[in-house]
Amino acid sequence: MSDLDPRSGFIAPAAAADNATAIAYLRTPLAIRVRAANVLEAGLLGELRHFTIDRGRVEVVADRVIAVTREAYPALRIPVHGRLGHFRAGKIDRVTPFIDAASGGQAAAEALIDLVVVSVLLDAGAGDAWRYREDATGQEIGRSEGLAVASMRAFEAGLFSADALLPLRADAAALRMLDDADLGRAFQVDEANPLVGLAGRAALMRRLGEVIDGNPTLFPGGRPSGLLHALRARGSELRAADLLHELLGGLGEIWPGRTTLGSVNLGDVWYHGAAGGAGPSTGLMPFHKLSQWLAYSLFEPLELGGLHVVQPGALTGLPEYRNGGLLVDLGVIVPRHDGITREVHQVGDELIVEWRALTVALLDWVADAVREKLEVSAEQLPLARILEGGTWAAGRQVARERRPGGGPPIRVESDGTVF
């Protein structure tokens, strides 16, 4: 009899246990690194269908990353790669006034966590055309920073709060009722200012509200910031990998249905034949890009709330189009055929999974090369700071040099929940 008994519809206990073990592993940074390294090894052997690897160009990437980093941070005092940096777009500090408006201390930490969770989950690729005009400064901001500022201003206006007298919060009641049109108005979307994946973003917010409502243990009080209280009850320190594990377990149901294992939605996990593995997870390549971006972005707000995040280097590089684009543009990841850069692809296409996996693995190589050239250790310059300094900014810079509008070298049709 198979593990799935057609007469009952239930999964046999042994298979259920195997699935649970596989799911737990796929939610670890270790799994992301190991599976990405498997894909990279296949690339180095010339066995991938879509890309080859020119390992000699890693030095070129490292040099560009160092140059961009030194320009922005001459003393190499680099912040952690996180959403708070985007709230300071245009060299305007919007974070300090926000903390002051939230009355500082614990209340500010809670408000900042609410804001970061909502803002990060709204932060998939905006497309080349969309811009946000900030009334207070007159700035017109696009891409990730524009999404950050737009979400912050919407948050301050109370879009994500069910209590008009308490706008500086996000709660399940408001999130569950968020309308596509309301989000579109807050983000200034119209025919002349289209935002990629608007409906997907609004749906993600509604699912976030449902998940928070249904998980009072991890989100006491019905707010994203309930996470702070749930985690702080376990101690004053939290490993970065454990933070990711909690986010993946607690928020897993918000993602659109993709790959599943034992009826569990795995989120940003895709199939690639070179990913390796054994058992139920064979061939599955986890990324968890937005969840890792959220984890990085929560480091500072959690610290403000009295929870110290340790071992930040456990998290991986982010497989998104700035980091991945840098590696393609500077010749480390080499397309095998013209269709890769000419056509528009889906996020689950094999070549996109391949590109993202190679990006994760090669970002560790770039980080090692950067540290070696700067003569610093991983403790002195963790990956989270190299990304910020760093690879993301260098990817944007090179893209602007090579293409009008600064789009990525490989185009992906986003649903607003991955890139």
CORMONOR-V658495 format. One record per pair of residues at least 4 apart in sequence whose C-alpha atoms are under 8 Angstrom apart, sorted by the first residue. I is the first residue (numbers start at 1). J is the second residue. D is the distance in whole Angstrom. If there is no record, write none. Layout:
i=I j=J d=D
i=I j=J d=D
This chain:
i=1 j=5 d=7
i=3 j=11 d=6
i=3 j=12 d=5
i=3 j=14 d=8
i=3 j=15 d=6
i=4 j=9 d=6
i=4 j=10 d=6
i=4 j=11 d=5
i=4 j=12 d=6
i=5 j=9 d=6
i=5 j=10 d=6
i=5 j=11 d=7
i=5 j=12 d=7
i=6 j=10 d=8
i=11 j=15 d=6
i=11 j=16 d=6
i=11 j=262 d=8
i=12 j=16 d=6
i=13 j=17 d=6
i=14 j=18 d=6
i=15 j=19 d=6
i=16 j=20 d=6
i=16 j=262 d=7
i=17 j=21 d=6
i=18 j=22 d=6
i=18 j=279 d=8
i=18 j=280 d=7
i=19 j=23 d=6
i=19 j=261 d=6
i=19 j=262 d=6
i=19 j=280 d=6
i=19 j=281 d=8
i=20 j=24 d=6
i=21 j=25 d=6
i=22 j=26 d=6
i=22 j=279 d=8
i=22 j=280 d=6
i=22 j=281 d=6
i=23 j=27 d=6
i=23 j=261 d=7
i=23 j=266 d=8
i=23 j=281 d=8
i=24 j=28 d=7
i=25 j=30 d=8
i=25 j=31 d=6
i=26 j=31 d=6
i=26 j=32 d=7
i=26 j=281 d=8
i=26 j=286 d=6
i=27 j=31 d=7
i=27 j=244 d=8
i=27 j=245 d=6
i=27 j=248 d=7
i=27 j=286 d=8
i=27 j=288 d=8
i=28 j=32 d=7
i=28 j=241 d=7
i=28 j=244 d=8
i=28 j=245 d=7
i=29 j=33 d=6
i=29 j=241 d=7
i=29 j=314 d=6
i=29 j=315 d=6
i=29 j=316 d=6
i=30 j=34 d=6
i=30 j=314 d=8
i=31 j=35 d=6
i=31 j=286 d=7
i=32 j=36 d=6
i=32 j=285 d=7
i=32 j=286 d=5
i=32 j=287 d=6
i=32 j=316 d=7
i=33 j=37 d=6
i=33 j=316 d=7
i=33 j=360 d=7
i=33 j=361 d=7
i=34 j=38 d=6
i=35 j=39 d=7
i=35 j=275 d=5
i=35 j=276 d=6
i=35 j=277 d=8
i=35 j=284 d=8
i=35 j=285 d=6
i=35 j=286 d=8
i=35 j=357 d=8
i=36 j=40 d=6
i=36 j=275 d=7
i=36 j=285 d=7
i=36 j=357 d=5
i=36 j=358 d=6
i=36 j=360 d=6
i=36 j=361 d=5
i=37 j=41 d=6
i=37 j=357 d=8
i=37 j=358 d=8
i=37 j=361 d=5
i=38 j=42 d=6
i=38 j=274 d=6
i=38 j=275 d=5
i=38 j=276 d=7
i=39 j=43 d=6
i=39 j=48 d=8
i=39 j=274 d=5
i=39 j=275 d=5
i=39 j=354 d=7
i=39 j=357 d=6
i=39 j=358 d=7
i=40 j=44 d=6
i=40 j=357 d=7
i=40 j=358 d=5
i=40 j=361 d=7
i=40 j=362 d=8
i=41 j=45 d=6
i=42 j=46 d=6
i=42 j=47 d=5
i=42 j=48 d=6
i=42 j=274 d=7
i=43 j=47 d=6
i=43 j=48 d=5
i=43 j=51 d=7
i=43 j=52 d=6
i=43 j=53 d=6
i=44 j=52 d=7
i=44 j=53 d=6
i=46 j=52 d=6
i=46 j=53 d=8
i=48 j=52 d=7
i=48 j=274 d=8
i=49 j=336 d=7
i=49 j=351 d=8
i=50 j=335 d=6
i=50 j=336 d=5
i=50 j=337 d=7
i=50 j=340 d=8
i=50 j=351 d=6
i=50 j=354 d=8
i=51 j=333 d=6
i=51 j=334 d=5
i=51 j=335 d=5
i=51 j=336 d=5
i=51 j=354 d=8
i=51 j=355 d=8
i=52 j=333 d=6
i=52 j=334 d=5
i=52 j=335 d=7
i=52 j=336 d=7
i=53 j=332 d=6
i=53 j=333 d=5
i=53 j=334 d=6
i=54 j=58 d=8
i=54 j=331 d=7
i=54 j=332 d=5
i=54 j=333 d=7
i=54 j=334 d=7
i=55 j=332 d=6
i=56 j=60 d=8
i=56 j=332 d=8
i=57 j=61 d=7
i=57 j=330 d=7
i=57 j=331 d=6
i=57 j=332 d=5
i=58 j=62 d=6
i=58 j=332 d=6
i=58 j=365 d=7
i=58 j=366 d=6
i=58 j=369 d=8
i=59 j=63 d=6
i=59 j=366 d=8
i=59 j=369 d=7
i=60 j=64 d=6
i=60 j=330 d=7
i=61 j=65 d=6
i=61 j=326 d=8
i=61 j=327 d=7
i=61 j=330 d=7
i=61 j=366 d=7
i=62 j=66 d=6
i=62 j=366 d=6
i=62 j=367 d=8
i=62 j=369 d=6
i=62 j=370 d=5
i=63 j=67 d=6
i=63 j=370 d=7
i=64 j=68 d=6
i=64 j=394 d=7
i=65 j=69 d=6
i=65 j=370 d=8
i=65 j=389 d=7
i=65 j=390 d=5
i=65 j=391 d=6
i=65 j=393 d=8
i=65 j=394 d=6
i=66 j=70 d=6
i=66 j=370 d=7
i=66 j=389 d=8
i=66 j=390 d=7
i=67 j=71 d=6
i=68 j=72 d=6
i=68 j=389 d=7
i=68 j=390 d=6
i=68 j=393 d=7
i=68 j=394 d=6
i=69 j=73 d=6
i=69 j=74 d=7
i=69 j=76 d=7
i=69 j=389 d=5
i=69 j=390 d=5
i=70 j=74 d=4
i=70 j=75 d=7
i=70 j=76 d=7
i=70 j=389 d=8
i=72 j=389 d=7
i=73 j=77 d=6
i=73 j=78 d=6
i=73 j=389 d=7
i=78 j=385 d=6
i=78 j=386 d=8
i=78 j=388 d=7
i=78 j=389 d=6
i=79 j=385 d=6
i=79 j=388 d=7
i=79 j=389 d=8
i=80 j=296 d=7
i=80 j=297 d=8
i=80 j=384 d=5
i=80 j=385 d=5
i=80 j=388 d=6
i=81 j=85 d=7
i=81 j=296 d=6
i=81 j=297 d=7
i=81 j=384 d=5
i=81 j=385 d=6
i=81 j=386 d=8
i=81 j=387 d=6
i=81 j=388 d=4
i=82 j=86 d=8
i=82 j=293 d=7
i=82 j=294 d=8
i=82 j=296 d=5
i=82 j=297 d=4
i=82 j=298 d=8
i=82 j=388 d=8
i=83 j=87 d=7
i=83 j=116 d=7
i=83 j=119 d=8
i=83 j=120 d=7
i=83 j=148 d=7
i=83 j=294 d=8
i=83 j=297 d=5
i=84 j=88 d=7
i=84 j=95 d=7
i=84 j=116 d=8
i=84 j=297 d=7
i=85 j=89 d=7
i=86 j=144 d=7
i=86 j=145 d=5
i=86 j=148 d=6
i=86 j=149 d=7
i=87 j=93 d=7
i=87 j=94 d=6
i=87 j=95 d=7
i=87 j=145 d=7
i=87 j=148 d=6
i=87 j=149 d=6
i=87 j=152 d=8
i=88 j=92 d=5
i=88 j=93 d=5
i=88 j=94 d=6
i=88 j=95 d=7
i=89 j=93 d=8
i=89 j=145 d=6
i=89 j=146 d=8
i=89 j=149 d=8
i=90 j=139 d=8
i=93 j=97 d=8
i=94 j=98 d=6
i=95 j=99 d=6
i=96 j=100 d=6
i=97 j=101 d=6
i=98 j=102 d=6
i=98 j=108 d=8
i=99 j=103 d=7
i=99 j=104 d=5
i=99 j=108 d=5
i=99 j=109 d=8
i=99 j=112 d=7
i=100 j=104 d=5
i=100 j=108 d=8
i=102 j=107 d=6
i=102 j=108 d=5
i=102 j=111 d=7
i=102 j=168 d=7
i=103 j=107 d=6
i=103 j=108 d=6
i=104 j=108 d=5
i=104 j=109 d=7
i=105 j=109 d=6
i=105 j=304 d=7
i=105 j=305 d=7
i=106 j=110 d=6
i=106 j=304 d=8
i=106 j=305 d=6
i=107 j=111 d=6
i=108 j=112 d=6
i=109 j=113 d=6
i=109 j=301 d=6
i=109 j=302 d=7
i=109 j=304 d=6
i=109 j=305 d=5
i=110 j=114 d=6
i=110 j=169 d=8
i=110 j=225 d=5
i=110 j=226 d=8
i=110 j=228 d=8
i=110 j=301 d=8
i=110 j=305 d=7
i=111 j=115 d=6
i=111 j=168 d=6
i=111 j=169 d=5
i=111 j=170 d=8
i=111 j=225 d=7
i=112 j=116 d=6
i=112 j=301 d=6
i=113 j=117 d=6
i=113 j=224 d=7
i=113 j=225 d=5
i=113 j=298 d=7
i=113 j=301 d=6
i=113 j=302 d=7
i=114 j=118 d=6
i=114 j=169 d=6
i=114 j=170 d=5
i=114 j=223 d=7
i=114 j=224 d=5
i=114 j=225 d=5
i=115 j=119 d=6
i=115 j=151 d=8
i=115 j=152 d=7
i=115 j=155 d=7
i=115 j=169 d=7
i=115 j=170 d=7
i=116 j=120 d=6
i=116 j=294 d=7
i=116 j=297 d=7
i=116 j=298 d=7
i=117 j=121 d=6
i=117 j=224 d=7
i=117 j=294 d=7
i=117 j=298 d=8
i=118 j=122 d=6
i=118 j=151 d=8
i=118 j=170 d=8
i=118 j=205 d=7
i=119 j=123 d=6
i=119 j=147 d=8
i=119 j=148 d=6
i=119 j=151 d=6
i=119 j=152 d=7
i=120 j=148 d=8
i=120 j=290 d=7
i=120 j=293 d=7
i=120 j=294 d=6
i=120 j=297 d=8
i=121 j=201 d=8
i=121 j=204 d=8
i=121 j=205 d=8
i=121 j=290 d=7
i=121 j=294 d=8
i=121 j=417 d=7
i=122 j=147 d=7
i=122 j=151 d=8
i=122 j=201 d=6
i=122 j=204 d=8
i=122 j=205 d=8
i=122 j=416 d=7
i=122 j=417 d=8
i=123 j=144 d=6
i=123 j=147 d=6
i=123 j=148 d=7
i=123 j=290 d=8
i=123 j=416 d=8
i=123 j=417 d=8
i=124 j=144 d=8
i=124 j=414 d=8
i=124 j=416 d=5
i=124 j=417 d=6
i=124 j=418 d=6
i=124 j=419 d=5
i=125 j=143 d=7
i=125 j=144 d=7
i=125 j=196 d=7
i=125 j=414 d=7
i=125 j=416 d=7
i=125 j=418 d=8
i=125 j=419 d=5
i=126 j=130 d=6
i=126 j=142 d=8
i=126 j=143 d=5
i=126 j=144 d=7
i=126 j=147 d=7
i=126 j=195 d=6
i=126 j=196 d=5
i=126 j=197 d=8
i=126 j=416 d=8
i=127 j=143 d=7
i=127 j=195 d=6
i=127 j=196 d=6
i=128 j=142 d=8
i=128 j=143 d=7
i=128 j=405 d=6
i=128 j=406 d=8
i=128 j=407 d=7
i=129 j=193 d=6
i=129 j=194 d=7
i=129 j=195 d=8
i=130 j=142 d=6
i=130 j=143 d=7
i=130 j=189 d=8
i=130 j=193 d=5
i=130 j=194 d=5
i=130 j=195 d=5
i=131 j=140 d=6
i=131 j=141 d=5
i=131 j=142 d=4
i=131 j=143 d=7
i=131 j=146 d=7
i=131 j=193 d=7
i=132 j=139 d=8
i=132 j=140 d=5
i=132 j=141 d=5
i=132 j=142 d=6
i=132 j=146 d=6
i=132 j=147 d=8
i=132 j=149 d=8
i=132 j=150 d=6
i=132 j=187 d=7
i=132 j=188 d=7
i=133 j=138 d=6
i=133 j=139 d=6
i=133 j=140 d=4
i=133 j=141 d=6
i=133 j=188 d=8
i=134 j=138 d=5
i=134 j=139 d=5
i=134 j=140 d=6
i=134 j=141 d=8
i=134 j=149 d=8
i=134 j=150 d=8
i=135 j=139 d=8
i=140 j=146 d=8
i=141 j=145 d=7
i=141 j=146 d=5
i=142 j=146 d=4
i=142 j=147 d=7
i=143 j=147 d=6
i=144 j=148 d=6
i=145 j=149 d=6
i=146 j=150 d=6
i=147 j=151 d=6
i=147 j=187 d=8
i=148 j=152 d=6
i=149 j=153 d=6
i=150 j=154 d=6
i=150 j=186 d=7
i=150 j=187 d=6
i=151 j=155 d=6
i=151 j=186 d=8
i=151 j=187 d=7
i=152 j=156 d=6
i=153 j=157 d=6
i=154 j=158 d=7
i=154 j=159 d=6
i=154 j=160 d=8
i=154 j=186 d=6
i=154 j=187 d=8
i=155 j=159 d=6
i=155 j=160 d=6
i=155 j=161 d=8
i=155 j=167 d=7
i=155 j=168 d=6
i=155 j=169 d=7
i=155 j=170 d=8
i=156 j=167 d=6
i=156 j=168 d=6
i=157 j=167 d=6
i=157 j=168 d=8
i=158 j=162 d=8
i=158 j=163 d=8
i=158 j=164 d=7
i=158 j=166 d=7
i=158 j=167 d=4
i=158 j=168 d=6
i=158 j=169 d=7
i=159 j=167 d=8
i=159 j=174 d=8
i=160 j=167 d=8
i=160 j=169 d=7
i=160 j=170 d=5
i=160 j=171 d=7
i=160 j=174 d=5
i=160 j=175 d=6
i=160 j=178 d=8
i=161 j=166 d=7
i=161 j=167 d=6
i=161 j=168 d=7
i=161 j=169 d=6
i=161 j=170 d=5
i=161 j=171 d=6
i=161 j=173 d=8
i=161 j=174 d=5
i=161 j=175 d=8
i=162 j=170 d=8
i=162 j=171 d=7
i=162 j=173 d=6
i=162 j=174 d=5
i=163 j=167 d=7
i=169 j=223 d=8
i=170 j=174 d=7
i=170 j=175 d=7
i=170 j=223 d=6
i=170 j=224 d=7
i=171 j=175 d=6
i=171 j=209 d=7
i=171 j=222 d=6
i=171 j=223 d=5
i=171 j=224 d=7
i=172 j=176 d=6
i=172 j=208 d=7
i=172 j=209 d=4
i=172 j=210 d=7
i=172 j=212 d=6
i=172 j=213 d=6
i=172 j=222 d=6
i=172 j=223 d=6
i=173 j=177 d=7
i=173 j=209 d=7
i=174 j=178 d=6
i=174 j=209 d=7
i=175 j=205 d=6
i=175 j=206 d=5
i=175 j=207 d=8
i=175 j=208 d=7
i=175 j=209 d=5
i=175 j=210 d=8
i=176 j=205 d=7
i=176 j=206 d=4
i=176 j=207 d=7
i=176 j=208 d=7
i=176 j=209 d=5
i=176 j=210 d=6
i=177 j=206 d=6
i=178 j=182 d=7
i=178 j=183 d=7
i=178 j=202 d=7
i=178 j=205 d=7
i=178 j=206 d=6
i=179 j=183 d=6
i=179 j=202 d=7
i=180 j=184 d=6
i=180 j=198 d=7
i=180 j=199 d=6
i=180 j=202 d=5
i=180 j=203 d=8
i=181 j=185 d=6
i=182 j=186 d=6
i=183 j=187 d=6
i=183 j=198 d=8
i=183 j=202 d=7
i=184 j=188 d=6
i=184 j=189 d=5
i=184 j=190 d=8
i=184 j=198 d=7
i=185 j=189 d=6
i=188 j=193 d=7
i=189 j=193 d=5
i=189 j=194 d=6
i=189 j=195 d=6
i=190 j=194 d=6
i=196 j=414 d=7
i=196 j=415 d=7
i=196 j=416 d=7
i=197 j=201 d=6
i=197 j=414 d=7
i=197 j=415 d=5
i=197 j=416 d=4
i=197 j=417 d=8
i=198 j=202 d=6
i=198 j=416 d=7
i=199 j=203 d=6
i=200 j=204 d=6
i=200 j=415 d=6
i=200 j=416 d=5
i=200 j=417 d=7
i=201 j=205 d=6
i=201 j=416 d=6
i=201 j=417 d=7
i=202 j=206 d=6
i=203 j=207 d=6
i=204 j=208 d=6
i=204 j=254 d=6
i=204 j=255 d=7
i=204 j=417 d=8
i=205 j=209 d=6
i=206 j=210 d=6
i=207 j=211 d=6
i=207 j=253 d=7
i=207 j=254 d=5
i=207 j=255 d=8
i=208 j=212 d=6
i=208 j=251 d=7
i=208 j=254 d=6
i=209 j=213 d=6
i=210 j=214 d=6
i=211 j=215 d=6
i=211 j=250 d=8
i=211 j=251 d=7
i=211 j=253 d=7
i=211 j=254 d=7
i=212 j=216 d=7
i=212 j=219 d=6
i=212 j=222 d=6
i=212 j=223 d=7
i=212 j=224 d=7
i=213 j=219 d=8
i=213 j=222 d=6
i=215 j=219 d=6
i=215 j=220 d=8
i=215 j=250 d=7
i=216 j=220 d=5
i=216 j=221 d=7
i=216 j=222 d=7
i=217 j=230 d=7
i=218 j=226 d=7
i=218 j=227 d=6
i=218 j=230 d=6
i=218 j=231 d=8
i=218 j=250 d=7
i=219 j=223 d=6
i=219 j=224 d=6
i=219 j=225 d=7
i=219 j=226 d=4
i=219 j=227 d=5
i=219 j=230 d=7
i=220 j=226 d=5
i=220 j=227 d=7
i=220 j=229 d=8
i=220 j=230 d=7
i=221 j=226 d=6
i=222 j=226 d=7
i=225 j=229 d=8
i=226 j=230 d=6
i=227 j=231 d=6
i=228 j=232 d=6
i=228 j=302 d=7
i=228 j=305 d=7
i=228 j=307 d=8
i=229 j=233 d=6
i=230 j=234 d=7
i=231 j=235 d=7
i=231 j=238 d=8
i=232 j=236 d=6
i=232 j=237 d=8
i=232 j=306 d=8
i=232 j=307 d=6
i=235 j=307 d=8
i=236 j=306 d=7
i=236 j=307 d=5
i=236 j=308 d=6
i=237 j=307 d=6
i=237 j=308 d=5
i=237 j=309 d=6
i=237 j=310 d=7
i=238 j=242 d=7
i=238 j=243 d=7
i=238 j=307 d=7
i=238 j=308 d=6
i=238 j=309 d=5
i=238 j=310 d=6
i=239 j=243 d=6
i=239 j=309 d=6
i=239 j=310 d=5
i=239 j=311 d=6
i=239 j=312 d=7
i=240 j=244 d=6
i=240 j=295 d=7
i=240 j=309 d=6
i=240 j=310 d=6
i=240 j=311 d=6
i=240 j=312 d=5
i=240 j=313 d=8
i=240 j=314 d=7
i=240 j=315 d=7
i=241 j=245 d=6
i=241 j=311 d=8
i=241 j=312 d=8
i=241 j=314 d=6
i=241 j=315 d=7
i=242 j=246 d=6
i=243 j=247 d=6
i=243 j=295 d=7
i=244 j=248 d=6
i=244 j=291 d=7
i=244 j=292 d=6
i=244 j=295 d=6
i=245 j=249 d=6
i=246 j=250 d=6
i=247 j=251 d=6
i=247 j=252 d=8
i=247 j=291 d=7
i=247 j=295 d=8
i=248 j=252 d=5
i=248 j=291 d=7
i=251 j=255 d=8
i=252 j=265 d=7
i=252 j=266 d=7
i=252 j=267 d=6
i=253 j=265 d=7
i=253 j=267 d=8
i=255 j=265 d=8
i=255 j=267 d=6
i=255 j=417 d=7
i=256 j=267 d=7
i=257 j=265 d=6
i=257 j=267 d=7
i=258 j=265 d=7
i=258 j=266 d=7
i=258 j=267 d=6
i=258 j=268 d=8
i=258 j=269 d=8
i=259 j=265 d=6
i=259 j=266 d=6
i=259 j=267 d=7
i=259 j=269 d=7
i=259 j=270 d=7
i=260 j=264 d=5
i=260 j=265 d=5
i=260 j=266 d=5
i=261 j=265 d=7
i=261 j=266 d=7
i=261 j=280 d=8
i=267 j=288 d=7
i=268 j=286 d=6
i=268 j=287 d=6
i=268 j=288 d=5
i=268 j=289 d=7
i=268 j=418 d=7
i=269 j=284 d=6
i=269 j=285 d=5
i=269 j=286 d=4
i=269 j=287 d=6
i=269 j=288 d=7
i=270 j=284 d=6
i=270 j=285 d=5
i=270 j=286 d=6
i=270 j=348 d=7
i=270 j=353 d=7
i=271 j=275 d=8
i=271 j=283 d=5
i=271 j=284 d=5
i=271 j=285 d=6
i=271 j=350 d=8
i=271 j=353 d=8
i=272 j=283 d=5
i=272 j=284 d=6
i=272 j=285 d=6
i=272 j=350 d=6
i=272 j=353 d=7
i=272 j=354 d=7
i=273 j=283 d=5
i=274 j=283 d=7
i=275 j=282 d=8
i=275 j=283 d=5
i=275 j=284 d=6
i=275 j=285 d=6
i=276 j=282 d=6
i=276 j=283 d=5
i=276 j=284 d=8
i=277 j=281 d=6
i=277 j=282 d=5
i=277 j=283 d=6
i=277 j=284 d=8
i=278 j=282 d=5
i=278 j=283 d=8
i=285 j=353 d=8
i=285 j=357 d=7
i=287 j=318 d=8
i=287 j=319 d=7
i=287 j=357 d=8
i=288 j=292 d=6
i=289 j=293 d=6
i=289 j=318 d=6
i=289 j=319 d=6
i=289 j=320 d=7
i=289 j=418 d=7
i=289 j=419 d=8
i=290 j=294 d=6
i=290 j=417 d=8
i=290 j=418 d=7
i=291 j=295 d=6
i=292 j=296 d=6
i=292 j=315 d=7
i=292 j=316 d=8
i=292 j=318 d=7
i=293 j=297 d=6
i=293 j=318 d=7
i=294 j=298 d=6
i=295 j=299 d=7
i=296 j=384 d=7
i=297 j=301 d=8
i=298 j=302 d=6
i=299 j=303 d=6
i=299 j=308 d=8
i=299 j=309 d=6
i=300 j=304 d=6
i=301 j=305 d=6
i=302 j=306 d=6
i=302 j=307 d=5
i=302 j=308 d=7
i=302 j=309 d=8
i=303 j=307 d=5
i=303 j=308 d=5
i=303 j=309 d=7
i=312 j=382 d=8
i=312 j=384 d=7
i=313 j=378 d=8
i=313 j=382 d=6
i=313 j=383 d=6
i=313 j=384 d=7
i=316 j=360 d=7
i=316 j=364 d=8
i=316 j=383 d=8
i=317 j=359 d=8
i=317 j=360 d=5
i=317 j=361 d=8
i=317 j=363 d=6
i=317 j=364 d=7
i=317 j=383 d=7
i=317 j=384 d=8
i=317 j=387 d=7
i=318 j=323 d=7
i=318 j=359 d=8
i=318 j=360 d=6
i=319 j=323 d=7
i=319 j=324 d=6
i=319 j=356 d=5
i=319 j=357 d=7
i=319 j=359 d=6
i=319 j=360 d=6
i=320 j=324 d=6
i=320 j=356 d=7
i=320 j=419 d=6
i=321 j=325 d=5
i=321 j=408 d=6
i=321 j=410 d=8
i=321 j=419 d=7
i=322 j=326 d=6
i=322 j=391 d=8
i=322 j=392 d=5
i=322 j=393 d=8
i=322 j=395 d=5
i=322 j=396 d=6
i=322 j=408 d=7
i=323 j=327 d=7
i=323 j=359 d=7
i=323 j=363 d=8
i=323 j=391 d=6
i=323 j=392 d=5
i=323 j=395 d=6
i=324 j=328 d=6
i=324 j=355 d=7
i=324 j=356 d=7
i=324 j=359 d=5
i=324 j=395 d=8
i=325 j=329 d=6
i=325 j=395 d=6
i=325 j=399 d=7
i=325 j=408 d=6
i=325 j=409 d=6
i=325 j=410 d=7
i=326 j=330 d=6
i=326 j=391 d=7
i=326 j=394 d=7
i=326 j=395 d=4
i=326 j=396 d=8
i=326 j=398 d=7
i=326 j=399 d=8
i=327 j=331 d=6
i=327 j=332 d=5
i=327 j=333 d=6
i=327 j=359 d=7
i=327 j=395 d=8
i=328 j=332 d=6
i=328 j=333 d=5
i=328 j=334 d=6
i=328 j=335 d=8
i=328 j=409 d=7
i=329 j=398 d=7
i=329 j=399 d=7
i=329 j=409 d=7
i=333 j=355 d=8
i=333 j=358 d=8
i=335 j=340 d=7
i=335 j=341 d=8
i=336 j=340 d=8
i=338 j=342 d=6
i=339 j=343 d=5
i=340 j=351 d=8
i=340 j=410 d=6
i=341 j=409 d=6
i=341 j=410 d=5
i=341 j=411 d=7
i=342 j=410 d=8
i=343 j=410 d=8
i=343 j=411 d=7
i=344 j=410 d=8
i=344 j=411 d=5
i=344 j=412 d=5
i=344 j=413 d=6
i=345 j=349 d=7
i=345 j=352 d=7
i=345 j=411 d=6
i=345 j=412 d=5
i=345 j=413 d=6
i=346 j=352 d=7
i=346 j=412 d=6
i=346 j=413 d=5
i=346 j=414 d=7
i=347 j=352 d=6
i=347 j=353 d=7
i=347 j=412 d=6
i=347 j=413 d=7
i=347 j=414 d=7
i=347 j=418 d=8
i=348 j=352 d=7
i=348 j=353 d=6
i=349 j=353 d=6
i=350 j=354 d=6
i=351 j=355 d=6
i=352 j=356 d=6
i=353 j=357 d=6
i=354 j=358 d=6
i=355 j=359 d=6
i=356 j=360 d=6
i=357 j=361 d=6
i=358 j=362 d=6
i=359 j=363 d=6
i=360 j=364 d=7
i=361 j=365 d=7
i=362 j=366 d=6
i=363 j=367 d=6
i=364 j=368 d=6
i=364 j=383 d=8
i=365 j=369 d=6
i=366 j=370 d=6
i=367 j=371 d=6
i=367 j=383 d=6
i=367 j=386 d=7
i=368 j=372 d=6
i=369 j=373 d=6
i=370 j=374 d=6
i=371 j=375 d=6
i=371 j=376 d=5
i=371 j=377 d=6
i=371 j=378 d=7
i=371 j=381 d=7
i=372 j=376 d=7
i=376 j=380 d=6
i=376 j=381 d=7
i=377 j=381 d=6
i=377 j=382 d=8
i=378 j=382 d=5
i=378 j=383 d=7
i=381 j=385 d=6
i=381 j=386 d=7
i=382 j=386 d=7
i=383 j=387 d=6
i=384 j=388 d=7
i=385 j=389 d=6
i=385 j=390 d=7
i=386 j=390 d=5
i=386 j=391 d=7
i=387 j=391 d=5
i=387 j=392 d=6
i=388 j=392 d=6
i=388 j=393 d=7
i=389 j=393 d=7
i=390 j=394 d=6
i=391 j=395 d=6
i=392 j=396 d=6
i=393 j=397 d=6
i=394 j=398 d=6
i=395 j=399 d=6
i=396 j=400 d=6
i=396 j=406 d=7
i=397 j=401 d=6
i=397 j=406 d=8
i=398 j=402 d=6
i=399 j=403 d=6
i=399 j=406 d=5
i=399 j=407 d=6
i=399 j=408 d=6
i=399 j=409 d=7
i=400 j=404 d=7
i=400 j=405 d=6
i=400 j=406 d=4
i=400 j=407 d=7
i=401 j=406 d=7
i=402 j=406 d=7
i=403 j=407 d=6
i=414 j=418 d=7
i=414 j=419 d=6
